């Protein structure tokens, strides 16, 4: 089982309607099946994630953040891990805004 505690990630790819970028850093924590994270950078002033991880390392989460334009945003995300040759994790994410226009997208974040 993958343990996300203490791992840091950066956005590698994001669809146009997403707000995180390669300037956004995610700090992950885990206890048992609980996963949480904080993130900031780029267009995000401060954000939080809370979720559950299963035996395969798949995370289902909700997120919210305050953008640098003062807008509060929220959404949900399904993240599937890929363990790369160097042992670092790449998360393939499918997400949807639960605030704003309700649009969805895909992103990839990679461990740094």
Biopython code that builds the backbone (N, CA, C, O; Angstrom):
import numpy as np
from Bio.PDB.StructureBuilder import StructureBuilder

atoms = [
    (1, "UNK", "N", (0.842, -1.195, 0.000)),
    (1, "UNK", "CA", (0.000, 0.000, 0.000)),
    (1, "UNK", "C", (0.880, 1.249, 0.000)),
    (1, "UNK", "O", (1.878, 1.317, 0.717)),
    (2, "UNK", "N", (0.511, 2.199, -0.785)),
    (2, "UNK", "CA", (1.233, 3.472, -0.849)),
    (2, "UNK", "C", (0.908, 4.291, 0.406)),
    (2, "UNK", "O", (-0.246, 4.367, 0.830)),
    (3, "UNK", "N", (1.924, 4.888, 0.979)),
    (3, "UNK", "CA", (1.726, 5.808, 2.088)),
    (3, "UNK", "C", (2.107, 7.202, 1.590)),
    (3, "UNK", "O", (3.240, 7.426, 1.164)),
    (4, "UNK", "N", (1.164, 8.127, 1.644)),
    (4, "UNK", "CA", (1.374, 9.481, 1.131)),
    (4, "UNK", "C", (1.952, 10.433, 2.174)),
    (4, "UNK", "O", (2.269, 11.579, 1.852)),
    (5, "UNK", "N", (2.093, 9.983, 3.403)),
    (5, "UNK", "CA", (2.524, 10.868, 4.474)),
    (5, "UNK", "C", (3.903, 11.467, 4.193)),
    (5, "UNK", "O", (4.867, 10.740, 3.952)),
    (6, "UNK", "N", (3.985, 12.798, 4.227)),
    (6, "UNK", "CA", (5.240, 13.503, 4.033)),
    (6, "UNK", "C", (5.655, 13.694, 2.578)),
    (6, "UNK", "O", (6.731, 14.230, 2.312)),
    (7, "UNK", "N", (4.835, 13.273, 1.648)),
    (7, "UNK", "CA", (5.191, 13.426, 0.224)),
    (7, "UNK", "C", (4.734, 14.786, -0.292)),
    (7, "UNK", "O", (3.706, 15.320, 0.122)),
    (8, "UNK", "N", (5.536, 15.330, -1.216)),
    (8, "UNK", "CA", (5.229, 16.626, -1.825)),
    (8, "UNK", "C", (5.051, 16.426, -3.324)),
    (8, "UNK", "O", (5.768, 15.642, -3.945)),
    (9, "UNK", "N", (4.088, 17.142, -3.898)),
    (9, "UNK", "CA", (3.771, 17.014, -5.312)),
    (9, "UNK", "C", (3.700, 18.385, -5.972)),
    (9, "UNK", "O", (3.476, 19.407, -5.323)),
    (10, "UNK", "N", (3.902, 18.366, -7.293)),
    (10, "UNK", "CA", (3.783, 19.571, -8.120)),
    (10, "UNK", "C", (2.981, 19.194, -9.363)),
    (10, "UNK", "O", (3.106, 18.078, -9.866)),
    (11, "UNK", "N", (2.167, 20.107, -9.856)),
    (11, "UNK", "CA", (1.364, 19.856, -11.048)),
    (11, "UNK", "C", (2.253, 19.748, -12.269)),
    (11, "UNK", "O", (3.097, 20.610, -12.515)),
    (12, "UNK", "N", (2.058, 18.673, -13.041)),
    (12, "UNK", "CA", (2.791, 18.488, -14.295)),
    (12, "UNK", "C", (1.907, 18.840, -15.492)),
    (12, "UNK", "O", (2.380, 19.417, -16.471)),
    (13, "UNK", "N", (0.615, 18.488, -15.407)),
    (13, "UNK", "CA", (-0.334, 18.709, -16.506)),
    (13, "UNK", "C", (-1.677, 19.072, -15.888)),
    (13, "UNK", "O", (-2.069, 18.500, -14.871)),
    (14, "UNK", "N", (-2.383, 20.019, -16.496)),
    (14, "UNK", "CA", (-3.722, 20.360, -16.044)),
    (14, "UNK", "C", (-4.530, 20.864, -17.225)),
    (14, "UNK", "O", (-3.988, 21.503, -18.126)),
    (15, "UNK", "N", (-5.831, 20.577, -17.222)),
    (15, "UNK", "CA", (-6.691, 21.108, -18.271)),
    (15, "UNK", "C", (-6.907, 22.597, -18.042)),
    (15, "UNK", "O", (-6.678, 23.114, -16.949)),
    (16, "UNK", "N", (-7.347, 23.269, -19.083)),
    (16, "UNK", "CA", (-7.419, 24.732, -19.093)),
    (16, "UNK", "C", (-8.327, 25.308, -18.007)),
    (16, "UNK", "O", (-8.079, 26.413, -17.524)),
    (17, "UNK", "N", (-9.371, 24.582, -17.619)),
    (17, "UNK", "CA", (-10.306, 25.099, -16.611)),
    (17, "UNK", "C", (-9.846, 24.849, -15.178)),
    (17, "UNK", "O", (-10.567, 25.177, -14.236)),
    (18, "UNK", "N", (-8.666, 24.276, -15.001)),
    (18, "UNK", "CA", (-8.106, 24.077, -13.674)),
    (18, "UNK", "C", (-7.369, 25.317, -13.195)),
    (18, "UNK", "O", (-7.014, 26.181, -13.997)),
    (19, "UNK", "N", (-7.138, 25.406, -11.897)),
    (19, "UNK", "CA", (-6.469, 26.591, -11.345)),
    (19, "UNK", "C", (-5.070, 26.314, -10.811)),
    (19, "UNK", "O", (-4.332, 27.259, -10.533)),
    (20, "UNK", "N", (-4.680, 25.049, -10.657)),
    (20, "UNK", "CA", (-3.335, 24.768, -10.176)),
    (20, "UNK", "C", (-2.367, 24.720, -11.357)),
    (20, "UNK", "O", (-2.759, 24.447, -12.492)),
    (21, "UNK", "N", (-1.096, 24.991, -11.065)),
    (21, "UNK", "CA", (-0.061, 25.022, -12.097)),
    (21, "UNK", "C", (1.211, 24.406, -11.535)),
    (21, "UNK", "O", (1.222, 23.899, -10.413)),
    (22, "UNK", "N", (2.280, 24.451, -12.316)),
    (22, "UNK", "CA", (3.553, 23.906, -11.824)),
    (22, "UNK", "C", (4.134, 24.745, -10.691)),
    (22, "UNK", "O", (5.136, 24.354, -10.093)),
    (23, "UNK", "N", (3.532, 25.877, -10.386)),
    (23, "UNK", "CA", (3.938, 26.685, -9.235)),
    (23, "UNK", "C", (3.213, 26.270, -7.957)),
    (23, "UNK", "O", (3.554, 26.734, -6.869)),
    (24, "UNK", "N", (2.209, 25.391, -8.087)),
    (24, "UNK", "CA", (1.418, 24.944, -6.945)),
    (24, "UNK", "C", (2.075, 23.712, -6.324)),
    (24, "UNK", "O", (2.332, 22.722, -7.010)),
    (25, "UNK", "N", (2.343, 23.783, -5.019)),
    (25, "UNK", "CA", (2.963, 22.676, -4.284)),
    (25, "UNK", "C", (1.930, 22.079, -3.320)),
    (25, "UNK", "O", (1.252, 22.800, -2.588)),
    (26, "UNK", "N", (1.829, 20.754, -3.340)),
    (26, "UNK", "CA", (0.919, 20.002, -2.480)),
    (26, "UNK", "C", (1.739, 19.245, -1.438)),
    (26, "UNK", "O", (2.681, 18.533, -1.787)),
    (27, "UNK", "N", (1.390, 19.393, -0.173)),
    (27, "UNK", "CA", (2.030, 18.677, 0.936)),
    (27, "UNK", "C", (1.018, 17.683, 1.490)),
    (27, "UNK", "O", (-0.003, 18.074, 2.057)),
    (28, "UNK", "N", (1.311, 16.382, 1.322)),
    (28, "UNK", "CA", (0.378, 15.323, 1.698)),
    (28, "UNK", "C", (0.709, 14.713, 3.053)),
    (28, "UNK", "O", (1.868, 14.647, 3.462)),
    (29, "UNK", "N", (-0.360, 14.261, 3.747)),
    (29, "UNK", "CA", (-0.261, 13.599, 5.036)),
    (29, "UNK", "C", (-1.222, 12.405, 5.022)),
    (29, "UNK", "O", (-2.237, 12.425, 4.325)),
    (30, "UNK", "N", (-0.897, 11.381, 5.788)),
    (30, "UNK", "CA", (-1.767, 10.215, 5.827)),
    (30, "UNK", "C", (-1.716, 9.555, 7.189)),
    (30, "UNK", "O", (-0.656, 9.453, 7.807)),
    (31, "UNK", "N", (-2.868, 9.109, 7.648)),
    (31, "UNK", "CA", (-2.985, 8.273, 8.833)),
    (31, "UNK", "C", (-4.043, 7.222, 8.519)),
    (31, "UNK", "O", (-5.212, 7.545, 8.310)),
    (32, "UNK", "N", (-3.616, 5.962, 8.488)),
    (32, "UNK", "CA", (-4.494, 4.858, 8.090)),
    (32, "UNK", "C", (-5.071, 5.159, 6.707)),
    (32, "UNK", "O", (-4.310, 5.402, 5.770)),
    (33, "UNK", "N", (-6.390, 5.149, 6.559)),
    (33, "UNK", "CA", (-6.980, 5.420, 5.237)),
    (33, "UNK", "C", (-7.334, 6.893, 5.036)),
    (33, "UNK", "O", (-7.892, 7.259, 4.002)),
    (34, "UNK", "N", (-7.015, 7.733, 6.008)),
    (34, "UNK", "CA", (-7.278, 9.172, 5.894)),
    (34, "UNK", "C", (-6.101, 9.859, 5.209)),
    (34, "UNK", "O", (-4.944, 9.629, 5.562)),
    (35, "UNK", "N", (-6.405, 10.700, 4.234)),
    (35, "UNK", "CA", (-5.383, 11.486, 3.542)),
    (35, "UNK", "C", (-5.825, 12.939, 3.568)),
    (35, "UNK", "O", (-6.999, 13.242, 3.358)),
    (36, "UNK", "N", (-4.881, 13.838, 3.826)),
    (36, "UNK", "CA", (-5.173, 15.257, 3.751)),
    (36, "UNK", "C", (-3.946, 15.965, 3.217)),
    (36, "UNK", "O", (-2.837, 15.431, 3.246)),
    (37, "UNK", "N", (-4.161, 17.173, 2.729)),
    (37, "UNK", "CA", (-3.049, 17.935, 2.161)),
    (37, "UNK", "C", (-3.359, 19.416, 2.256)),
    (37, "UNK", "O", (-4.512, 19.831, 2.377)),
    (38, "UNK", "N", (-2.290, 20.199, 2.196)),
    (38, "UNK", "CA", (-2.421, 21.633, 2.005)),
    (38, "UNK", "C", (-1.674, 21.977, 0.731)),
    (38, "UNK", "O", (-0.722, 21.294, 0.354)),
    (39, "UNK", "N", (-2.105, 23.031, 0.073)),
    (39, "UNK", "CA", (-1.449, 23.430, -1.168)),
    (39, "UNK", "C", (-1.535, 24.931, -1.363)),
    (39, "UNK", "O", (-2.461, 25.591, -0.891)),
    (40, "UNK", "N", (-0.547, 25.448, -2.070)),
    (40, "UNK", "CA", (-0.505, 26.873, -2.391)),
    (40, "UNK", "C", (0.505, 27.087, -3.504)),
    (40, "UNK", "O", (1.317, 26.216, -3.814)),
    (41, "UNK", "N", (0.431, 28.269, -4.095)),
    (41, "UNK", "CA", (1.357, 28.644, -5.160)),
    (41, "UNK", "C", (0.640, 28.901, -6.464)),
    (41, "UNK", "O", (-0.437, 28.359, -6.711)),
    (42, "UNK", "N", (1.239, 29.725, -7.292)),
    (42, "UNK", "CA", (0.589, 30.102, -8.550)),
    (42, "UNK", "C", (-0.648, 30.915, -8.255)),
    (42, "UNK", "O", (-0.581, 31.910, -7.533)),
    (43, "UNK", "N", (-1.788, 30.500, -8.808)),
    (43, "UNK", "CA", (-3.029, 31.248, -8.615)),
    (43, "UNK", "C", (-3.769, 30.862, -7.333)),
    (43, "UNK", "O", (-4.862, 31.368, -7.077)),
    (44, "UNK", "N", (-3.182, 29.968, -6.522)),
    (44, "UNK", "CA", (-3.828, 29.509, -5.292)),
    (44, "UNK", "C", (-3.110, 30.122, -4.085)),
    (44, "UNK", "O", (-1.916, 29.903, -3.881)),
    (45, "UNK", "N", (-3.862, 30.896, -3.287)),
    (45, "UNK", "CA", (-3.282, 31.452, -2.060)),
    (45, "UNK", "C", (-3.153, 30.378, -0.984)),
    (45, "UNK", "O", (-2.100, 30.235, -0.363)),
    (46, "UNK", "N", (-4.238, 29.619, -0.767)),
    (46, "UNK", "CA", (-4.221, 28.559, 0.243)),
    (46, "UNK", "C", (-5.336, 27.579, -0.084)),
    (46, "UNK", "O", (-6.460, 27.969, -0.398)),
    (47, "UNK", "N", (-4.995, 26.285, -0.003)),
    (47, "UNK", "CA", (-5.989, 25.253, -0.264)),
    (47, "UNK", "C", (-5.838, 24.067, 0.652)),
    (47, "UNK", "O", (-4.788, 23.866, 1.262)),
    (48, "UNK", "N", (-6.906, 23.271, 0.748)),
    (48, "UNK", "CA", (-6.922, 22.077, 1.588)),
    (48, "UNK", "C", (-7.596, 20.931, 0.851)),
    (48, "UNK", "O", (-8.487, 21.129, 0.025)),
    (49, "UNK", "N", (-7.139, 19.715, 1.180)),
    (49, "UNK", "CA", (-7.697, 18.482, 0.636)),
    (49, "UNK", "C", (-7.986, 17.558, 1.808)),
    (49, "UNK", "O", (-7.220, 17.510, 2.771)),
    (50, "UNK", "N", (-9.093, 16.823, 1.728)),
    (50, "UNK", "CA", (-9.382, 15.744, 2.669)),
    (50, "UNK", "C", (-9.927, 14.584, 1.851)),
    (50, "UNK", "O", (-10.756, 14.774, 0.961)),
    (51, "UNK", "N", (-9.448, 13.367, 2.162)),
    (51, "UNK", "CA", (-9.905, 12.237, 1.378)),
    (51, "UNK", "C", (-9.630, 10.911, 2.037)),
    (51, "UNK", "O", (-9.114, 10.836, 3.152)),
    (52, "UNK", "N", (-9.992, 9.854, 1.309)),
    (52, "UNK", "CA", (-9.770, 8.484, 1.752)),
    (52, "UNK", "C", (-8.972, 7.764, 0.686)),
    (52, "UNK", "O", (-9.187, 7.963, -0.510)),
    (53, "UNK", "N", (-8.042, 6.921, 1.131)),
    (53, "UNK", "CA", (-7.219, 6.139, 0.211)),
    (53, "UNK", "C", (-7.560, 4.666, 0.396)),
    (53, "UNK", "O", (-7.788, 4.212, 1.517)),
    (54, "UNK", "N", (-7.596, 3.910, -0.724)),
    (54, "UNK", "CA", (-7.866, 2.480, -0.613)),
    (54, "UNK", "C", (-6.567, 1.680, -0.671)),
    (54, "UNK", "O", (-5.482, 2.259, -0.731)),
    (55, "UNK", "N", (-6.673, 0.360, -0.653)),
    (55, "UNK", "CA", (-5.503, -0.525, -0.626)),
    (55, "UNK", "C", (-4.593, -0.358, -1.838)),
    (55, "UNK", "O", (-3.393, -0.613, -1.745)),
    (56, "UNK", "N", (-5.150, 0.068, -2.980)),
    (56, "UNK", "CA", (-4.360, 0.258, -4.200)),
    (56, "UNK", "C", (-3.735, 1.651, -4.277)),
    (56, "UNK", "O", (-3.032, 1.960, -5.239)),
    (57, "UNK", "N", (-3.987, 2.494, -3.272)),
    (57, "UNK", "CA", (-3.438, 3.841, -3.258)),
    (57, "UNK", "C", (-4.290, 4.864, -3.977)),
    (57, "UNK", "O", (-3.874, 6.012, -4.135)),
    (58, "UNK", "N", (-5.485, 4.468, -4.418)),
    (58, "UNK", "CA", (-6.412, 5.382, -5.093)),
    (58, "UNK", "C", (-7.049, 6.286, -4.048)),
    (58, "UNK", "O", (-7.525, 5.818, -3.013)),
    (59, "UNK", "N", (-7.055, 7.580, -4.325)),
    (59, "UNK", "CA", (-7.597, 8.561, -3.389)),
    (59, "UNK", "C", (-8.879, 9.167, -3.952)),
    (59, "UNK", "O", (-8.912, 9.602, -5.104)),
    (60, "UNK", "N", (-9.921, 9.195, -3.146)),
    (60, "UNK", "CA", (-11.121, 9.975, -3.442)),
    (60, "UNK", "C", (-11.143, 11.108, -2.443)),
    (60, "UNK", "O", (-11.079, 10.887, -1.234)),
    (61, "UNK", "N", (-11.235, 12.336, -2.959)),
    (61, "UNK", "CA", (-11.057, 13.506, -2.102)),
    (61, "UNK", "C", (-11.991, 14.639, -2.491)),
    (61, "UNK", "O", (-12.591, 14.654, -3.566)),
    (62, "UNK", "N", (-12.086, 15.580, -1.574)),
    (62, "UNK", "CA", (-12.691, 16.876, -1.856)),
    (62, "UNK", "C", (-11.628, 17.929, -1.579)),
    (62, "UNK", "O", (-10.744, 17.730, -0.746)),
    (63, "UNK", "N", (-11.721, 19.040, -2.277)),
    (63, "UNK", "CA", (-10.728, 20.107, -2.121)),
    (63, "UNK", "C", (-11.425, 21.456, -2.133)),
    (63, "UNK", "O", (-12.526, 21.600, -2.665)),
    (64, "UNK", "N", (-10.772, 22.433, -1.544)),
    (64, "UNK", "CA", (-11.244, 23.815, -1.621)),
    (64, "UNK", "C", (-10.039, 24.733, -1.481)),
    (64, "UNK", "O", (-9.053, 24.403, -0.822)),
    (65, "UNK", "N", (-10.145, 25.891, -2.117)),
    (65, "UNK", "CA", (-9.050, 26.853, -1.997)),
    (65, "UNK", "C", (-9.543, 28.276, -2.227)),
    (65, "UNK", "O", (-10.639, 28.519, -2.731)),
    (66, "UNK", "N", (-8.678, 29.197, -1.833)),
    (66, "UNK", "CA", (-8.881, 30.615, -2.056)),
    (66, "UNK", "C", (-7.901, 31.030, -3.145)),
    (66, "UNK", "O", (-6.690, 30.864, -2.998)),
    (67, "UNK", "N", (-8.435, 31.575, -4.242)),
    (67, "UNK", "CA", (-7.566, 31.982, -5.347)),
    (67, "UNK", "C", (-6.965, 33.362, -5.068)),
    (67, "UNK", "O", (-7.420, 34.085, -4.181)),
    (68, "UNK", "N", (-5.949, 33.707, -5.832)),
    (68, "UNK", "CA", (-5.322, 35.019, -5.631)),
    (68, "UNK", "C", (-6.201, 36.163, -6.113)),
    (68, "UNK", "O", (-5.849, 37.329, -5.935)),
    (69, "UNK", "N", (-7.348, 35.843, -6.724)),
    (69, "UNK", "CA", (-8.325, 36.875, -7.084)),
    (69, "UNK", "C", (-9.412, 37.003, -6.018)),
    (69, "UNK", "O", (-10.362, 37.768, -6.186)),
    (70, "UNK", "N", (-9.270, 36.239, -4.903)),
    (70, "UNK", "CA", (-10.222, 36.313, -3.808)),
    (70, "UNK", "C", (-11.421, 35.396, -3.949)),
    (70, "UNK", "O", (-12.364, 35.488, -3.163)),
    (71, "UNK", "N", (-11.400, 34.514, -4.936)),
    (71, "UNK", "CA", (-12.527, 33.617, -5.170)),
    (71, "UNK", "C", (-12.356, 32.314, -4.389)),
    (71, "UNK", "O", (-11.274, 31.728, -4.378)),
    (72, "UNK", "N", (-13.437, 31.864, -3.731)),
    (72, "UNK", "CA", (-13.455, 30.562, -3.072)),
    (72, "UNK", "C", (-13.893, 29.520, -4.083)),
    (72, "UNK", "O", (-14.915, 29.692, -4.748)),
    (73, "UNK", "N", (-13.127, 28.433, -4.206)),
    (73, "UNK", "CA", (-13.432, 27.362, -5.157)),
    (73, "UNK", "C", (-13.451, 26.039, -4.427)),
    (73, "UNK", "O", (-12.735, 25.867, -3.441)),
    (74, "UNK", "N", (-14.266, 25.088, -4.899)),
    (74, "UNK", "CA", (-14.353, 23.767, -4.287)),
    (74, "UNK", "C", (-14.612, 22.727, -5.357)),
    (74, "UNK", "O", (-15.168, 23.027, -6.414)),
    (75, "UNK", "N", (-14.198, 21.490, -5.068)),
    (75, "UNK", "CA", (-14.429, 20.417, -6.019)),
    (75, "UNK", "C", (-14.169, 19.055, -5.407)),
    (75, "UNK", "O", (-13.865, 18.921, -4.222)),
    (76, "UNK", "N", (-14.302, 18.035, -6.271)),
    (76, "UNK", "CA", (-14.031, 16.660, -5.868)),
    (76, "UNK", "C", (-13.090, 16.044, -6.888)),
    (76, "UNK", "O", (-13.041, 16.469, -8.043)),
    (77, "UNK", "N", (-12.333, 15.025, -6.446)),
    (77, "UNK", "CA", (-11.280, 14.478, -7.291)),
    (77, "UNK", "C", (-11.082, 12.990, -7.016)),
    (77, "UNK", "O", (-11.211, 12.531, -5.881)),
    (78, "UNK", "N", (-10.767, 12.248, -8.076)),
    (78, "UNK", "CA", (-10.421, 10.829, -8.013)),
    (78, "UNK", "C", (-8.997, 10.713, -8.540)),
    (78, "UNK", "O", (-8.746, 11.030, -9.703)),
    (79, "UNK", "N", (-8.056, 10.263, -7.702)),
    (79, "UNK", "CA", (-6.639, 10.216, -8.060)),
    (79, "UNK", "C", (-6.138, 8.774, -8.087)),
    (79, "UNK", "O", (-6.277, 8.039, -7.110)),
    (80, "UNK", "N", (-5.556, 8.383, -9.216)),
    (80, "UNK", "CA", (-5.030, 7.028, -9.390)),
    (80, "UNK", "C", (-3.507, 7.109, -9.466)),
    (80, "UNK", "O", (-2.967, 7.820, -10.313)),
    (81, "UNK", "N", (-2.803, 6.380, -8.579)),
    (81, "UNK", "CA", (-1.340, 6.485, -8.547)),
    (81, "UNK", "C", (-0.655, 5.635, -9.605)),
    (81, "UNK", "O", (-1.151, 4.588, -10.021)),
    (82, "UNK", "N", (0.496, 6.126, -10.018)),
    (82, "UNK", "CA", (1.431, 5.376, -10.857)),
    (82, "UNK", "C", (2.789, 5.502, -10.170)),
    (82, "UNK", "O", (3.269, 6.613, -9.943)),
    (83, "UNK", "N", (3.402, 4.380, -9.841)),
    (83, "UNK", "CA", (4.733, 4.416, -9.236)),
    (83, "UNK", "C", (5.736, 4.386, -10.385)),
    (83, "UNK", "O", (5.772, 3.436, -11.166)),
    (84, "UNK", "N", (6.542, 5.427, -10.479)),
    (84, "UNK", "CA", (7.496, 5.561, -11.571)),
    (84, "UNK", "C", (8.759, 4.745, -11.285)),
    (84, "UNK", "O", (8.943, 4.260, -10.168)),
    (85, "UNK", "N", (9.617, 4.594, -12.276)),
    (85, "UNK", "CA", (10.843, 3.794, -12.142)),
    (85, "UNK", "C", (11.727, 4.246, -10.992)),
    (85, "UNK", "O", (12.404, 3.423, -10.376)),
    (86, "UNK", "N", (11.735, 5.545, -10.690)),
    (86, "UNK", "CA", (12.578, 6.060, -9.610)),
    (86, "UNK", "C", (11.908, 5.944, -8.234)),
    (86, "UNK", "O", (12.460, 6.409, -7.237)),
    (87, "UNK", "N", (10.712, 5.322, -8.175)),
    (87, "UNK", "CA", (10.004, 5.134, -6.921)),
    (87, "UNK", "C", (9.083, 6.284, -6.554)),
    (87, "UNK", "O", (8.302, 6.169, -5.610)),
    (88, "UNK", "N", (9.161, 7.385, -7.279)),
    (88, "UNK", "CA", (8.272, 8.511, -7.004)),
    (88, "UNK", "C", (6.882, 8.225, -7.569)),
    (88, "UNK", "O", (6.710, 7.369, -8.437)),
    (89, "UNK", "N", (5.911, 8.951, -7.064)),
    (89, "UNK", "CA", (4.514, 8.723, -7.425)),
    (89, "UNK", "C", (4.028, 9.812, -8.375)),
    (89, "UNK", "O", (4.328, 10.994, -8.208)),
    (90, "UNK", "N", (3.279, 9.381, -9.364)),
    (90, "UNK", "CA", (2.563, 10.282, -10.273)),
    (90, "UNK", "C", (1.075, 9.993, -10.056)),
    (90, "UNK", "O", (0.652, 8.839, -10.119)),
    (91, "UNK", "N", (0.286, 11.034, -9.801)),
    (91, "UNK", "CA", (-1.150, 10.876, -9.604)),
    (91, "UNK", "C", (-1.897, 11.361, -10.837)),
    (91, "UNK", "O", (-1.750, 12.509, -11.256)),
    (92, "UNK", "N", (-2.702, 10.473, -11.413)),
    (92, "UNK", "CA", (-3.566, 10.796, -12.556)),
    (92, "UNK", "C", (-4.936, 11.138, -11.981)),
    (92, "UNK", "O", (-5.607, 10.289, -11.394)),
    (93, "UNK", "N", (-5.337, 12.385, -12.160)),
    (93, "UNK", "CA", (-6.517, 12.890, -11.465)),
    (93, "UNK", "C", (-7.642, 13.262, -12.425)),
    (93, "UNK", "O", (-7.423, 13.882, -13.466)),
    (94, "UNK", "N", (-8.840, 12.866, -12.044)),
    (94, "UNK", "CA", (-10.068, 13.290, -12.716)),
    (94, "UNK", "C", (-10.851, 14.073, -11.679)),
    (94, "UNK", "O", (-11.143, 13.557, -10.600)),
    (95, "UNK", "N", (-11.190, 15.312, -11.997)),
    (95, "UNK", "CA", (-11.799, 16.179, -11.000)),
    (95, "UNK", "C", (-12.991, 16.932, -11.581)),
    (95, "UNK", "O", (-13.183, 17.002, -12.795)),
    (96, "UNK", "N", (-13.785, 17.494, -10.668)),
    (96, "UNK", "CA", (-14.939, 18.311, -11.072)),
    (96, "UNK", "C", (-15.140, 19.417, -10.052)),
    (96, "UNK", "O", (-15.089, 19.188, -8.843)),
    (97, "UNK", "N", (-15.369, 20.617, -10.558)),
    (97, "UNK", "CA", (-15.708, 21.722, -9.678)),
    (97, "UNK", "C", (-17.097, 21.499, -9.106)),
    (97, "UNK", "O", (-18.021, 21.154, -9.843)),
    (98, "UNK", "N", (-17.258, 21.690, -7.796)),
    (98, "UNK", "CA", (-18.584, 21.672, -7.186)),
    (98, "UNK", "C", (-19.047, 23.100, -6.914)),
    (98, "UNK", "O", (-20.152, 23.316, -6.418)),
    (99, "UNK", "N", (-18.213, 24.055, -7.233)),
    (99, "UNK", "CA", (-18.575, 25.471, -7.187)),
    (99, "UNK", "C", (-18.388, 26.026, -8.604)),
    (99, "UNK", "O", (-17.788, 25.379, -9.462)),
    (100, "UNK", "N", (-18.897, 27.203, -8.826)),
    (100, "UNK", "CA", (-18.721, 27.810, -10.153)),
    (100, "UNK", "C", (-19.506, 27.070, -11.221)),
    (100, "UNK", "O", (-20.676, 26.741, -11.029)),
    (101, "UNK", "N", (-18.855, 26.812, -12.345)),
    (101, "UNK", "CA", (-19.560, 26.251, -13.506)),
    (101, "UNK", "C", (-19.756, 24.739, -13.461)),
    (101, "UNK", "O", (-20.428, 24.194, -14.337)),
    (102, "UNK", "N", (-19.197, 24.041, -12.477)),
    (102, "UNK", "CA", (-19.373, 22.598, -12.372)),
    (102, "UNK", "C", (-18.631, 21.794, -13.425)),
    (102, "UNK", "O", (-18.884, 20.601, -13.595)),
    (103, "UNK", "N", (-17.721, 22.442, -14.129)),
    (103, "UNK", "CA", (-16.985, 21.744, -15.185)),
    (103, "UNK", "C", (-16.014, 20.734, -14.587)),
    (103, "UNK", "O", (-15.728, 20.755, -13.390)),
    (104, "UNK", "N", (-15.518, 19.853, -15.442)),
    (104, "UNK", "CA", (-14.581, 18.825, -14.987)),
    (104, "UNK", "C", (-13.305, 18.893, -15.810)),
    (104, "UNK", "O", (-13.235, 19.581, -16.828)),
    (105, "UNK", "N", (-12.301, 18.167, -15.346)),
    (105, "UNK", "CA", (-11.028, 18.168, -16.046)),
    (105, "UNK", "C", (-10.142, 17.045, -15.565)),
    (105, "UNK", "O", (-10.546, 16.211, -14.755)),
    (106, "UNK", "N", (-8.919, 17.037, -16.083)),
    (106, "UNK", "CA", (-7.935, 16.037, -15.705)),
    (106, "UNK", "C", (-6.610, 16.725, -15.460)),
    (106, "UNK", "O", (-6.278, 17.725, -16.096)),
    (107, "UNK", "N", (-5.857, 16.166, -14.517)),
    (107, "UNK", "CA", (-4.547, 16.698, -14.230)),
    (107, "UNK", "C", (-3.621, 15.558, -13.830)),
    (107, "UNK", "O", (-4.063, 14.453, -13.515)),
    (108, "UNK", "N", (-2.345, 15.851, -13.849)),
    (108, "UNK", "CA", (-1.318, 14.920, -13.361)),
    (108, "UNK", "C", (-0.445, 15.717, -12.412)),
    (108, "UNK", "O", (0.043, 16.796, -12.746)),
    (109, "UNK", "N", (-0.257, 15.161, -11.211)),
    (109, "UNK", "CA", (0.706, 15.766, -10.296)),
    (109, "UNK", "C", (1.788, 14.732, -10.017)),
    (109, "UNK", "O", (1.522, 13.533, -9.946)),
    (110, "UNK", "N", (3.019, 15.224, -9.860)),
    (110, "UNK", "CA", (4.169, 14.329, -9.681)),
    (110, "UNK", "C", (4.894, 14.667, -8.396)),
    (110, "UNK", "O", (5.019, 15.830, -8.012)),
    (111, "UNK", "N", (5.367, 13.621, -7.743)),
    (111, "UNK", "CA", (6.123, 13.794, -6.518)),
    (111, "UNK", "C", (7.445, 14.514, -6.793)),
    (111, "UNK", "O", (8.123, 14.242, -7.784)),
    (112, "UNK", "N", (7.793, 15.433, -5.898)),
    (112, "UNK", "CA", (9.059, 16.169, -6.029)),
    (112, "UNK", "C", (9.970, 15.838, -4.865)),
    (112, "UNK", "O", (11.085, 16.354, -4.787)),
]
sb = StructureBuilder()
sb.init_structure("model")
sb.init_model(0)
sb.init_chain("A")
sb.init_seg("    ")
for serial, (resi, resn, name, xyz) in enumerate(atoms, 1):
    if name == "N":
        sb.init_residue(resn, " ", resi, " ")
    sb.init_atom(name, np.array(xyz, "f"), 0.0, 1.0, " ", f" {name:<3s}", serial, name[0])
structure = sb.get_structure()
